[in-house]
Amino acid sequence: MRTRLLERALMLAVGLAWFSAPAAAQPGLRLDISITPATITFPLSDPDTVPIISATPIQVTYRVRQNNGPWTLTVLASGDLIAGASTVDISNVTWVATPAPPFQNGVLSKTVAQRLASGTDNINPARQGQVTFRLANSWTYTAGLYTQTIVFTLTAP
Amino acid sequence: MSLFSRRSLPFLALAAVAFTAPAAAQTATATLSGNLGGLAKLSLSSTTLSFPDSNPDTVPQIPAAGGAIVITAKARATAGATVTLTVLATDDLRSGLDTIPITALTWTASGAGFVNGTMSRQVPQVVGTWAGSGVQTGTQMFRFQNSWAYATGTYSVSLVYTLVAP
Protein backbone atom coordinates (compact mmCIF):
# COMPACT_ATOMS: atom_id res chain seq x y z
CA MET A 1 0.00 0.00 0.00
CA ARG A 2 2.73 2.40 0.94
CA THR A 3 4.55 1.53 -2.28
CA ARG A 4 1.50 2.41 -4.39
CA LEU A 5 1.06 5.76 -2.64
CA LEU A 6 4.70 6.55 -3.17
CA GLU A 7 4.41 5.55 -6.81
CA ARG A 8 1.39 7.87 -7.38
CA ALA A 9 3.03 10.73 -5.56
CA LEU A 10 6.09 10.33 -7.73
CA MET A 11 4.00 10.35 -10.93
CA LEU A 12 2.03 13.40 -9.80
CA ALA A 13 5.26 15.21 -9.11
CA VAL A 14 6.54 14.34 -12.58
CA GLY A 15 3.26 15.49 -14.09
CA LEU A 16 3.32 18.80 -12.29
CA ALA A 17 6.90 19.35 -13.24
CA TRP A 18 6.08 18.80 -16.94
CA PHE A 19 2.97 20.98 -16.70
CA SER A 20 4.94 23.88 -15.36
CA ALA A 21 7.88 23.40 -17.68
CA PRO A 22 6.74 25.62 -20.61
CA ALA A 23 5.90 28.51 -18.31
CA ALA A 24 9.27 28.15 -16.63
CA ALA A 25 11.00 28.18 -20.02
CA GLN A 26 9.20 31.36 -21.12
CA PRO A 27 8.02 32.98 -17.92
CA GLY A 28 7.00 36.30 -19.40
CA LEU A 29 5.95 35.31 -22.92
CA ARG A 30 3.61 37.91 -24.36
CA LEU A 31 1.83 37.70 -27.71
CA ASP A 32 -0.26 40.36 -29.42
CA ILE A 33 -2.20 40.37 -32.68
CA SER A 34 -4.75 42.63 -34.31
CA ILE A 35 -6.54 42.67 -37.66
CA THR A 36 -7.59 45.83 -39.50
CA PRO A 37 -10.19 46.10 -40.86
CA ALA A 38 -12.10 43.31 -39.15
CA THR A 39 -14.54 42.91 -42.03
CA ILE A 40 -13.30 41.51 -45.34
CA THR A 41 -15.69 42.22 -48.19
CA PHE A 42 -15.86 40.64 -51.64
CA PRO A 43 -17.75 42.96 -54.02
CA LEU A 44 -20.33 41.78 -56.56
CA SER A 45 -18.52 40.91 -59.78
CA ASP A 46 -19.18 39.31 -63.15
CA PRO A 47 -17.54 35.84 -63.13
CA ASP A 48 -16.55 36.25 -66.79
CA THR A 49 -14.62 39.48 -66.30
CA VAL A 50 -13.58 38.94 -62.65
CA PRO A 51 -12.99 35.19 -62.14
CA ILE A 52 -11.12 35.90 -58.90
CA ILE A 53 -12.59 38.55 -56.61
CA SER A 54 -10.02 40.30 -54.45
CA ALA A 55 -11.07 41.92 -51.20
CA THR A 56 -9.45 45.06 -49.87
CA PRO A 57 -6.20 43.96 -48.18
CA ILE A 58 -6.20 43.65 -44.41
CA GLN A 59 -3.33 44.54 -42.14
CA VAL A 60 -2.10 42.04 -39.58
CA THR A 61 -0.17 43.60 -36.72
CA TYR A 62 1.68 41.18 -34.45
CA ARG A 63 4.21 41.26 -31.63
CA VAL A 64 6.09 38.45 -29.87
CA ARG A 65 7.96 39.31 -26.68
CA GLN A 66 10.06 37.35 -24.26
CA ASN A 67 9.98 34.33 -26.54
CA ASN A 68 12.75 31.75 -26.76
CA GLY A 69 11.56 29.68 -29.68
CA PRO A 70 9.39 29.54 -32.76
CA TRP A 71 6.06 31.28 -33.19
CA THR A 72 3.26 30.59 -35.64
CA LEU A 73 0.32 32.59 -36.96
CA THR A 74 -2.54 30.51 -38.33
CA VAL A 75 -5.97 31.21 -39.74
CA LEU A 76 -9.04 28.96 -39.48
CA ALA A 77 -12.55 29.49 -40.87
CA SER A 78 -15.48 28.69 -38.62
CA GLY A 79 -17.29 27.07 -41.54
CA ASP A 80 -18.18 27.51 -45.21
CA LEU A 81 -19.48 30.84 -46.53
CA ILE A 82 -23.17 30.88 -45.62
CA ALA A 83 -26.22 32.77 -46.95
CA GLY A 84 -29.35 31.29 -45.42
CA ALA A 85 -29.46 27.66 -46.51
CA SER A 86 -26.94 28.23 -49.29
CA THR A 87 -23.22 27.64 -48.88
CA VAL A 88 -20.02 28.23 -50.80
CA ASP A 89 -17.15 25.94 -49.85
CA ILE A 90 -14.58 27.90 -47.87
CA SER A 91 -11.78 26.37 -49.95
CA ASN A 92 -12.83 28.80 -52.68
CA VAL A 93 -11.22 31.49 -50.53
CA THR A 94 -7.46 31.86 -50.88
CA TRP A 95 -5.06 34.53 -49.73
CA VAL A 96 -1.90 36.26 -50.85
CA ALA A 97 0.26 37.62 -48.04
CA THR A 98 3.33 39.83 -47.80
CA PRO A 99 6.08 40.11 -46.77
CA ALA A 100 7.23 36.57 -47.48
CA PRO A 101 8.76 35.39 -45.27
CA PRO A 102 7.46 35.32 -42.63
CA PHE A 103 4.06 35.35 -44.37
CA GLN A 104 2.94 32.78 -46.90
CA ASN A 105 0.03 32.30 -49.29
CA GLY A 106 -2.63 29.70 -48.66
CA VAL A 107 -6.15 28.32 -48.92
CA LEU A 108 -8.75 28.68 -46.17
CA SER A 109 -9.95 25.60 -44.36
CA LYS A 110 -12.74 25.04 -41.88
CA THR A 111 -11.13 21.95 -40.35
CA VAL A 112 -7.39 22.55 -40.15
CA ALA A 113 -5.78 25.83 -39.14
CA GLN A 114 -3.63 27.00 -42.04
CA ARG A 115 -0.24 28.63 -41.48
CA LEU A 116 -0.23 32.29 -42.41
CA ALA A 117 3.18 33.20 -40.99
CA SER A 118 5.90 31.76 -38.81
CA GLY A 119 9.25 32.68 -37.37
CA THR A 120 11.55 32.47 -34.41
CA ASP A 121 12.50 34.55 -31.43
CA ASN A 122 11.04 37.93 -30.67
CA ILE A 123 9.16 40.40 -32.83
CA ASN A 124 9.39 43.67 -30.97
CA PRO A 125 8.41 46.33 -31.81
CA ALA A 126 5.28 45.09 -33.57
CA ARG A 127 5.44 44.30 -37.28
CA GLN A 128 2.80 44.27 -39.94
CA GLY A 129 1.83 42.04 -42.78
CA GLN A 130 -0.68 42.52 -45.54
CA VAL A 131 -3.14 39.81 -46.48
CA THR A 132 -5.42 39.92 -49.52
CA PHE A 133 -8.23 37.37 -49.46
CA ARG A 134 -9.53 36.20 -52.83
CA LEU A 135 -12.76 34.41 -53.73
CA ALA A 136 -13.05 32.19 -56.80
CA ASN A 137 -16.05 33.63 -58.64
CA SER A 138 -18.61 31.40 -60.37
CA TRP A 139 -21.96 31.49 -62.13
CA THR A 140 -22.97 28.38 -60.20
CA TYR A 141 -23.18 30.09 -56.82
CA THR A 142 -26.65 30.72 -55.47
CA ALA A 143 -27.22 34.47 -55.18
CA GLY A 144 -26.99 35.86 -51.68
CA LEU A 145 -24.96 37.79 -49.15
CA TYR A 146 -22.54 35.25 -47.71
CA THR A 147 -20.64 35.61 -44.44
CA GLN A 148 -18.29 33.59 -42.26
CA THR A 149 -15.96 34.20 -39.34
CA ILE A 150 -12.25 33.47 -39.56
CA VAL A 151 -9.98 33.25 -36.54
CA PHE A 152 -6.33 34.27 -36.55
CA THR A 153 -4.24 32.60 -33.83
CA LEU A 154 -0.72 33.57 -32.82
CA THR A 155 1.03 30.87 -30.80
CA ALA A 156 4.46 30.25 -29.36
CA PRO A 157 4.52 26.61 -28.35
CA MET B 1 8.88 -4.27 -9.32
CA SER B 2 8.32 -1.97 -12.29
CA LEU B 3 8.42 1.74 -11.54
CA PHE B 4 5.35 2.42 -13.72
CA SER B 5 2.60 0.01 -12.80
CA ARG B 6 -0.72 -0.13 -14.68
CA ARG B 7 -2.33 2.11 -12.02
CA SER B 8 0.12 4.87 -12.82
CA LEU B 9 -1.02 5.30 -16.43
CA PRO B 10 -3.69 7.99 -15.79
CA PHE B 11 -1.08 10.21 -14.15
CA LEU B 12 1.25 9.73 -17.09
CA ALA B 13 -1.50 10.62 -19.55
CA LEU B 14 -2.34 13.79 -17.61
CA ALA B 15 1.25 14.83 -17.63
CA ALA B 16 1.53 14.28 -21.40
CA VAL B 17 -1.57 16.36 -22.14
CA ALA B 18 -0.31 19.21 -20.04
CA PHE B 19 3.09 19.11 -21.69
CA THR B 20 1.73 19.41 -25.24
CA ALA B 21 -0.67 22.27 -24.51
CA PRO B 22 0.39 25.63 -26.04
CA ALA B 23 2.26 27.86 -23.67
CA ALA B 24 0.55 30.95 -25.04
CA ALA B 25 -1.85 31.94 -27.76
CA GLN B 26 -3.58 35.11 -28.84
CA THR B 27 -6.47 35.26 -31.28
CA ALA B 28 -8.11 37.89 -33.46
CA THR B 29 -11.33 37.47 -35.39
CA ALA B 30 -12.44 38.83 -38.75
CA THR B 31 -15.59 38.41 -40.80
CA LEU B 32 -15.66 37.43 -44.45
CA SER B 33 -18.55 38.96 -46.38
CA GLY B 34 -19.27 38.11 -50.00
CA ASN B 35 -21.89 39.89 -52.06
CA LEU B 36 -22.77 37.18 -54.55
CA GLY B 37 -25.85 38.99 -55.79
CA GLY B 38 -28.12 38.09 -58.69
CA LEU B 39 -26.61 38.35 -62.16
CA ALA B 40 -27.82 37.58 -65.67
CA LYS B 41 -25.86 37.62 -68.88
CA LEU B 42 -27.07 36.64 -72.33
CA SER B 43 -25.14 36.21 -75.54
CA LEU B 44 -26.25 35.28 -79.05
CA SER B 45 -23.98 33.97 -81.77
CA SER B 46 -25.67 36.29 -84.24
CA THR B 47 -27.84 39.38 -83.87
CA THR B 48 -29.29 39.24 -87.36
CA LEU B 49 -31.56 36.73 -89.04
CA SER B 50 -32.30 36.61 -92.75
CA PHE B 51 -34.54 34.43 -94.84
CA PRO B 52 -33.73 34.10 -98.53
CA ASP B 53 -36.42 34.51 -101.19
CA SER B 54 -37.85 31.07 -101.99
CA ASN B 55 -40.60 29.41 -103.97
CA PRO B 56 -43.51 28.74 -101.58
CA ASP B 57 -44.30 25.48 -103.37
CA THR B 58 -40.85 23.99 -102.98
CA VAL B 59 -39.84 25.72 -99.73
CA PRO B 60 -42.95 26.26 -97.63
CA GLN B 61 -40.78 26.77 -94.51
CA ILE B 62 -37.72 28.92 -95.16
CA PRO B 63 -34.88 28.17 -92.74
CA ALA B 64 -32.81 31.10 -91.56
CA ALA B 65 -29.66 31.66 -93.57
CA GLY B 66 -26.61 30.91 -91.48
CA GLY B 67 -28.33 28.19 -89.51
CA ALA B 68 -29.22 28.12 -85.85
CA ILE B 69 -28.43 30.85 -83.38
CA VAL B 70 -26.35 29.67 -80.44
CA ILE B 71 -27.62 31.09 -77.15
CA THR B 72 -25.59 31.23 -73.95
CA ALA B 73 -27.58 32.19 -70.86
CA LYS B 74 -25.61 32.75 -67.67
CA ALA B 75 -27.48 33.41 -64.46
CA ARG B 76 -26.91 33.61 -60.74
CA ALA B 77 -30.28 33.24 -59.07
CA THR B 78 -31.56 33.03 -55.52
CA ALA B 79 -32.22 29.68 -53.88
CA GLY B 80 -35.16 27.83 -55.42
CA ALA B 81 -35.66 30.44 -58.17
CA THR B 82 -36.40 29.68 -61.82
CA VAL B 83 -34.32 31.40 -64.48
CA THR B 84 -36.33 32.30 -67.57
CA LEU B 85 -35.36 33.40 -71.08
CA THR B 86 -38.09 34.93 -73.25
CA VAL B 87 -38.29 36.60 -76.65
CA LEU B 88 -40.77 39.21 -77.86
CA ALA B 89 -41.14 40.81 -81.28
CA THR B 90 -41.57 44.57 -81.33
CA ASP B 91 -44.04 44.38 -84.22
CA ASP B 92 -45.18 42.24 -87.13
CA LEU B 93 -42.81 41.81 -90.03
CA ARG B 94 -43.07 45.09 -91.91
CA SER B 95 -42.13 46.38 -95.35
CA GLY B 96 -43.46 49.89 -95.74
CA LEU B 97 -47.20 49.60 -95.37
CA ASP B 98 -47.20 45.86 -95.93
CA THR B 99 -47.07 43.48 -93.00
CA ILE B 100 -46.80 39.76 -92.38
CA PRO B 101 -48.04 38.44 -89.03
CA ILE B 102 -45.07 37.74 -86.76
CA THR B 103 -46.57 34.33 -86.02
CA ALA B 104 -45.14 33.28 -89.40
CA LEU B 105 -41.83 33.06 -87.53
CA THR B 106 -41.30 29.86 -85.56
CA TRP B 107 -38.31 28.10 -84.05
CA THR B 108 -37.08 24.73 -82.97
CA ALA B 109 -34.70 24.56 -80.05
CA SER B 110 -32.02 22.25 -78.78
CA GLY B 111 -30.25 22.14 -75.43
CA ALA B 112 -31.39 21.35 -71.92
CA GLY B 113 -34.21 23.65 -70.86
CA PHE B 114 -34.71 25.21 -74.31
CA VAL B 115 -38.15 24.86 -75.94
CA ASN B 116 -39.71 25.28 -79.39
CA GLY B 117 -42.05 28.19 -80.01
CA THR B 118 -43.87 30.68 -82.19
CA MET B 119 -43.03 34.37 -82.16
CA SER B 120 -45.46 36.89 -80.71
CA ARG B 121 -45.54 40.68 -80.59
CA GLN B 122 -47.89 40.74 -77.62
CA VAL B 123 -46.79 38.09 -75.11
CA PRO B 124 -43.15 37.21 -74.40
CA GLN B 125 -42.54 33.66 -75.54
CA VAL B 126 -40.47 31.30 -73.44
CA VAL B 127 -37.20 30.22 -75.03
CA GLY B 128 -35.93 28.34 -71.98
CA THR B 129 -36.30 27.84 -68.25
CA TRP B 130 -33.83 26.47 -65.70
CA ALA B 131 -33.74 25.80 -61.99
CA GLY B 132 -31.20 27.93 -60.16
CA SER B 133 -27.81 29.33 -61.08
CA GLY B 134 -25.57 28.17 -63.90
CA VAL B 135 -24.51 28.50 -67.50
CA GLN B 136 -26.94 27.20 -70.15
CA THR B 137 -26.16 26.76 -73.83
CA GLY B 138 -28.61 25.87 -76.59
CA THR B 139 -29.67 26.70 -80.12
CA GLN B 140 -32.66 28.28 -81.78
CA MET B 141 -33.33 27.44 -85.43
CA PHE B 142 -35.78 29.92 -86.98
CA ARG B 143 -38.08 29.19 -89.88
CA PHE B 144 -40.33 31.53 -91.82
CA GLN B 145 -43.74 30.38 -93.09
CA ASN B 146 -43.63 31.07 -96.85
CA SER B 147 -46.75 32.04 -98.83
CA TRP B 148 -47.88 33.24 -102.27
CA ALA B 149 -50.14 35.70 -100.47
CA TYR B 150 -47.38 37.97 -99.21
CA ALA B 151 -46.76 41.27 -100.93
CA THR B 152 -43.26 41.47 -102.33
CA GLY B 153 -40.75 43.44 -100.34
CA THR B 154 -38.00 43.30 -97.78
CA TYR B 155 -39.54 42.79 -94.36
CA SER B 156 -37.91 43.37 -91.03
CA VAL B 157 -38.61 43.37 -87.31
CA SER B 158 -36.68 43.47 -84.05
CA LEU B 159 -36.71 40.68 -81.47
CA VAL B 160 -36.02 41.40 -77.81
CA TYR B 161 -34.59 38.65 -75.62
CA THR B 162 -34.96 38.92 -71.85
CA LEU B 163 -33.13 36.73 -69.33
CA VAL B 164 -34.48 36.93 -65.80
CA ALA B 165 -32.66 35.54 -62.76
CA PRO B 166 -34.84 36.27 -59.73
Chai-1 contact restraints between the chains, C-beta under 6 A:
chainA,res_idxA,chainB,res_idxB,connection_type,confidence,min_distance_angstrom,max_distance_angstrom,comment,restraint_id
A,E7,B,S8,contact,1.0,0.0,6.0,A-B,restraint_1
A,M11,B,S8,contact,1.0,0.0,6.0,A-B,restraint_2
A,M11,B,F11,contact,1.0,0.0,6.0,A-B,restraint_3
A,L12,B,F11,contact,1.0,0.0,6.0,A-B,restraint_4
A,V14,B,A15,contact,1.0,0.0,6.0,A-B,restraint_5
A,G15,B,F11,contact,1.0,0.0,6.0,A-B,restraint_6
A,G15,B,L14,contact,1.0,0.0,6.0,A-B,restraint_7
A,G15,B,A15,contact,1.0,0.0,6.0,A-B,restraint_8
A,W18,B,A15,contact,1.0,0.0,6.0,A-B,restraint_9
A,W18,B,A18,contact,1.0,0.0,6.0,A-B,restraint_10
A,W18,B,F19,contact,1.0,0.0,6.0,A-B,restraint_11
A,F19,B,A18,contact,1.0,0.0,6.0,A-B,restraint_12
A,P22,B,A23,contact,1.0,0.0,6.0,A-B,restraint_13
A,Q26,B,A23,contact,1.0,0.0,6.0,A-B,restraint_14
A,L29,B,A24,contact,1.0,0.0,6.0,A-B,restraint_15
A,L31,B,A24,contact,1.0,0.0,6.0,A-B,restraint_16
A,L31,B,Q26,contact,1.0,0.0,6.0,A-B,restraint_17
A,I33,B,Q26,contact,1.0,0.0,6.0,A-B,restraint_18
A,I33,B,A28,contact,1.0,0.0,6.0,A-B,restraint_19
A,S34,B,A28,contact,1.0,0.0,6.0,A-B,restraint_20
A,I35,B,A28,contact,1.0,0.0,6.0,A-B,restraint_21
A,I35,B,A30,contact,1.0,0.0,6.0,A-B,restraint_22
A,A38,B,A30,contact,1.0,0.0,6.0,A-B,restraint_23
A,T39,B,T31,contact,1.0,0.0,6.0,A-B,restraint_24
A,T39,B,S33,contact,1.0,0.0,6.0,A-B,restraint_25
A,I40,B,A30,contact,1.0,0.0,6.0,A-B,restraint_26
A,I40,B,L32,contact,1.0,0.0,6.0,A-B,restraint_27
A,T41,B,S33,contact,1.0,0.0,6.0,A-B,restraint_28
A,F42,B,G34,contact,1.0,0.0,6.0,A-B,restraint_29
A,P43,B,N35,contact,1.0,0.0,6.0,A-B,restraint_30
A,L44,B,N35,contact,1.0,0.0,6.0,A-B,restraint_31
A,L44,B,G37,contact,1.0,0.0,6.0,A-B,restraint_32
A,L81,B,G34,contact,1.0,0.0,6.0,A-B,restraint_33
A,S86,B,A79,contact,1.0,0.0,6.0,A-B,restraint_34
A,L135,B,G34,contact,1.0,0.0,6.0,A-B,restraint_35
A,W139,B,K74,contact,1.0,0.0,6.0,A-B,restraint_36
A,W139,B,R76,contact,1.0,0.0,6.0,A-B,restraint_37
A,W139,B,V135,contact,1.0,0.0,6.0,A-B,restraint_38
A,T140,B,S133,contact,1.0,0.0,6.0,A-B,restraint_39
A,T140,B,G134,contact,1.0,0.0,6.0,A-B,restraint_40
A,Y141,B,L36,contact,1.0,0.0,6.0,A-B,restraint_41
A,T142,B,A79,contact,1.0,0.0,6.0,A-B,restraint_42
A,T142,B,S133,contact,1.0,0.0,6.0,A-B,restraint_43
A,A143,B,L36,contact,1.0,0.0,6.0,A-B,restraint_44
A,A143,B,G37,contact,1.0,0.0,6.0,A-B,restraint_45
A,A143,B,G38,contact,1.0,0.0,6.0,A-B,restraint_46
A,A143,B,R76,contact,1.0,0.0,6.0,A-B,restraint_47
A,A143,B,A77,contact,1.0,0.0,6.0,A-B,restraint_48
A,A143,B,T78,contact,1.0,0.0,6.0,A-B,restraint_49
A,G144,B,L36,contact,1.0,0.0,6.0,A-B,restraint_50
A,L145,B,N35,contact,1.0,0.0,6.0,A-B,restraint_51
A,Y146,B,G34,contact,1.0,0.0,6.0,A-B,restraint_52
A,Y146,B,L36,contact,1.0,0.0,6.0,A-B,restraint_53
A,T147,B,S33,contact,1.0,0.0,6.0,A-B,restraint_54
A,Q148,B,L32,contact,1.0,0.0,6.0,A-B,restraint_55
A,T149,B,T29,contact,1.0,0.0,6.0,A-B,restraint_56
A,T149,B,T31,contact,1.0,0.0,6.0,A-B,restraint_57
A,I150,B,A30,contact,1.0,0.0,6.0,A-B,restraint_58
A,V151,B,T27,contact,1.0,0.0,6.0,A-B,restraint_59
A,V151,B,T29,contact,1.0,0.0,6.0,A-B,restraint_60
A,F152,B,A28,contact,1.0,0.0,6.0,A-B,restraint_61
A,T153,B,A25,contact,1.0,0.0,6.0,A-B,restraint_62
A,T153,B,T27,contact,1.0,0.0,6.0,A-B,restraint_63
A,L154,B,Q26,contact,1.0,0.0,6.0,A-B,restraint_64
A,T155,B,P22,contact,1.0,0.0,6.0,A-B,restraint_65
A,T155,B,A25,contact,1.0,0.0,6.0,A-B,restraint_66
A,A156,B,A24,contact,1.0,0.0,6.0,A-B,restraint_67
A,P157,B,P22,contact,1.0,0.0,6.0,A-B,restraint_68
